[in-house]
Every structure is written in structure tokens, then in C-alpha cells.
Amino acid sequence: MSTQFSTAYLLVDGYNIIHAWKKLKAMAEVSLISAREMLVDILANYRGYKHQEIIVVFDAHRVEGGTGAVEKRNGVYIVYTREAETADEYIEKTTGQLRRERIRVRVATSDHLEQIIIMGQGAARLFAEDLQREVNEVERIIRDRINKPKPIKKNMLYENLDPETAAAIEKMRMESM
């Protein structure tokens, strides 16, 4: 994967996060596709605030004949691994590539073995619960900004005049007093 973007990456073990977050887990019981879509939407909002590259990885290692795929939606890279490749393997490989380029990497997963491996490569781990707390905080900040009352600004004609015209009007005002 090309690393022509920012200097910080968050790699997310998609199914691990889906099964760790109550809301997504409940949705996955009804529709795994909907849970994946919701996770990508959540991460896109998070990315917009945090200004970092996000790669969410979904296993397809049990999908017979799966060739793997990468797409980008709302700024988030979505990776479906190929047949016989797990999300963990993809994350480990990508983490190694990014770290060799001295790019900061965090990996969101609650898989303890995966955490040990990525920490050995110099990446930071992020438990599913920690990512959820970060996402919730970003969502709260965004809500507060949206709901914050906007100051009413007076739009005075005088303030928008060029200096010469403003001086002429001021002169006329002073003469009429």
C-alpha cells in the first residue's frame, strides 16, 4: 500500500471491533454488512476530526477464491483480505511497511497476540474499548460544535466600505450635525 498521505495511520481490525462494540455486535447479528457499513461511517467521522489515515481490515481468508479488494470511502481505506489471508496477517504486514518508513501507527484490536506482534514492530496498540472511548469523545466534540449557538454578527454597511468612501460618508455625517 502506498503511504503518500499523512504521517499517522490507524489500522482497525474490523470484525474484532464489530464484535467488541455492543451496538455493532447487535447490528451484526441482524446484518453483518450493515455493521461493517456503520463501522466505516463511524471511522470516517472520526478521521475527519483526527486528520489521520485509517485502514479498516476485514478478513476474507475463508472466502474461497477471494482475491481481496481495497476501496476508499469517505476517506477511509477498506481492505478485504484475499483467500487464506487473515486481517491479522494484513495488519502485521502493513504495520511493518509503515514503520520501516518511520510512520506512526496505531492498531485497534483486542486480540492480545496481535497486540504483542504489532508492539514488537513499534506500533501502538489500541484496545477496542479505548477506540470506542476516543470515537465517543470525538462525536461529543462534533455535536457540541454543531449545537453551539453562533454569535450574531452585525453586518454594518459602514464596515464594508472602502476607506475613501467611508471617509466621505463620515465627513457628510459630521457636517450634518
C-alpha positions as CSV (number, residue, x, y, z in Angstrom):
1,M,0.0,0.0,0.0
2,S,1.3,3.4,-0.9
3,T,2.0,5.7,2.0
4,Q,1.7,9.0,0.2
5,F,-0.7,10.6,2.7
6,S,-0.3,11.6,6.3
7,T,2.3,10.7,8.9
8,A,-0.1,8.8,11.2
9,Y,-2.1,5.7,10.5
10,L,-4.8,3.8,12.4
11,L,-5.2,0.2,11.4
12,V,-8.5,-1.3,12.5
13,D,-9.3,-5.0,12.8
14,G,-12.8,-4.6,11.5
15,Y,-14.5,-7.7,12.7
16,N,-12.7,-7.6,16.1
17,I,-14.1,-4.1,16.7
18,I,-17.6,-5.1,15.4
19,H,-17.7,-7.9,17.9
20,A,-16.3,-5.8,20.7
21,W,-18.7,-2.8,20.5
22,K,-22.2,-3.7,21.8
23,K,-24.1,-1.5,19.2
24,L,-22.2,-3.0,16.3
25,K,-22.3,-6.5,17.6
26,A,-26.1,-6.3,17.9
27,M,-26.3,-5.0,14.4
28,A,-24.1,-7.8,13.1
29,E,-26.5,-10.4,14.5
30,V,-29.1,-8.9,12.1
31,S,-26.8,-7.9,9.2
32,L,-23.0,-8.1,9.1
33,I,-22.9,-5.9,6.0
34,S,-24.8,-3.2,7.9
35,A,-22.4,-3.5,10.9
36,R,-19.4,-3.1,8.5
37,E,-21.0,0.0,6.9
38,M,-21.8,1.6,10.2
39,L,-18.2,1.0,11.4
40,V,-16.8,2.6,8.3
41,D,-19.2,5.6,8.7
42,I,-18.1,6.0,12.4
43,L,-14.5,5.8,11.4
44,A,-15.0,8.4,8.6
45,N,-16.3,10.9,11.1
46,Y,-13.5,10.1,13.5
47,R,-11.0,10.5,10.7
48,G,-12.4,13.9,9.7
49,Y,-11.7,15.2,13.2
50,K,-8.4,13.4,13.9
51,H,-6.9,14.0,10.5
52,Q,-5.2,10.7,10.2
53,E,-5.3,7.9,7.7
54,I,-7.5,4.9,8.6
55,I,-7.4,1.5,7.2
56,V,-10.1,-0.9,8.3
57,V,-9.4,-4.5,7.5
58,F,-12.0,-7.3,7.2
59,D,-10.9,-11.0,6.9
60,A,-11.9,-12.9,3.8
61,H,-9.4,-15.7,4.5
62,R,-12.3,-18.2,4.5
63,V,-13.8,-16.9,1.3
64,E,-13.0,-19.4,-1.4
65,G,-11.4,-17.8,-4.4
66,G,-11.3,-14.4,-2.7
67,T,-8.8,-12.1,-4.4
68,G,-9.0,-9.4,-1.9
69,A,-10.0,-5.8,-2.5
70,V,-9.3,-2.3,-1.4
71,E,-11.7,0.6,-1.7
72,K,-11.7,4.1,-0.2
73,R,-15.0,5.5,1.1
74,N,-15.3,8.9,2.8
75,G,-11.5,9.0,3.3
76,V,-11.3,5.5,5.0
77,Y,-9.5,2.7,3.3
78,I,-11.5,-0.6,3.5
79,V,-9.5,-3.7,2.9
80,Y,-11.0,-7.2,2.3
81,T,-8.2,-9.7,2.6
82,R,-7.7,-12.4,0.0
83,E,-8.3,-16.1,0.5
84,A,-6.0,-17.6,3.1
85,E,-5.0,-14.2,4.5
86,T,-6.3,-13.1,7.8
87,A,-6.9,-9.5,8.9
88,D,-4.1,-10.0,11.5
89,E,-1.6,-11.0,8.7
90,Y,-2.5,-8.0,6.6
91,I,-2.3,-5.7,9.6
92,E,1.1,-7.1,10.6
93,K,2.5,-6.7,7.1
94,T,1.1,-3.2,6.6
95,T,2.4,-2.1,10.1
96,G,5.8,-3.4,9.2
97,Q,5.8,-1.4,5.9
98,L,4.7,1.8,7.5
99,R,7.1,1.5,10.5
100,R,10.0,1.0,8.1
101,E,9.0,4.4,6.6
102,R,9.0,5.8,10.1
103,I,5.3,6.4,10.0
104,R,3.4,6.4,13.3
105,V,1.0,3.5,13.5
106,R,-1.7,2.6,16.0
107,V,-3.6,-0.7,15.7
108,A,-7.1,-1.1,17.1
109,T,-7.8,-4.6,18.2
110,S,-8.5,-6.6,21.3
111,D,-6.6,-9.6,20.0
112,H,-3.8,-10.0,22.6
113,L,-1.5,-11.9,20.4
114,E,-1.9,-9.4,17.6
115,Q,-1.1,-6.6,20.1
116,I,2.1,-8.2,21.1
117,I,3.2,-8.7,17.5
118,I,2.4,-5.1,16.4
119,M,4.0,-3.6,19.5
120,G,7.2,-5.6,18.6
121,Q,7.1,-3.7,15.3
122,G,7.0,-0.4,17.1
123,A,3.3,0.3,16.6
124,A,1.0,1.4,19.4
125,R,-1.9,-0.8,20.4
126,L,-5.4,0.5,21.0
127,F,-8.0,-1.8,22.7
128,A,-11.4,-1.8,21.2
129,E,-12.8,-0.1,24.3
130,D,-10.2,2.6,24.0
131,L,-11.1,3.3,20.4
132,Q,-14.7,3.4,21.3
133,R,-14.0,6.0,24.1
134,E,-12.0,8.1,21.6
135,V,-14.8,7.9,19.0
136,N,-17.4,8.8,21.6
137,E,-15.3,11.8,22.6
138,V,-14.9,13.0,19.0
139,E,-18.6,12.6,18.4
140,R,-19.3,14.7,21.6
141,I,-17.0,17.4,20.4
142,I,-18.6,17.5,17.0
143,R,-22.1,17.6,18.5
144,D,-21.1,20.4,20.8
145,R,-19.6,22.4,17.9
146,I,-22.7,21.9,15.8
147,N,-25.1,22.8,18.6
148,K,-23.1,25.8,19.9
149,P,-25.0,29.0,19.3
150,K,-23.4,31.1,16.7
151,P,-22.7,34.7,17.7
152,I,-24.9,37.2,15.9
153,K,-22.7,39.5,14.0
154,K,-23.9,42.8,12.9
155,N,-23.3,43.4,9.2
156,M,-23.0,47.2,9.1
157,L,-22.7,48.8,5.7
158,Y,-20.1,51.2,7.0
159,E,-17.8,48.3,7.9
160,N,-17.8,47.0,4.3
161,L,-16.9,50.3,2.6
162,D,-13.5,51.1,1.2
163,P,-11.6,53.7,3.3
164,E,-12.2,56.5,0.8
165,T,-16.0,56.1,0.7
166,A,-16.1,55.6,4.5
167,A,-14.2,58.9,5.0
168,A,-16.6,60.8,2.6
169,I,-19.6,59.5,4.5
170,E,-18.1,60.3,7.8
171,K,-17.4,63.8,6.6
172,M,-21.0,64.2,5.5
173,R,-22.3,62.9,8.8
174,M,-20.1,65.3,10.7
175,E,-21.3,68.2,8.6
176,S,-24.9,67.4,9.2
177,M,-24.6,67.7,12.9
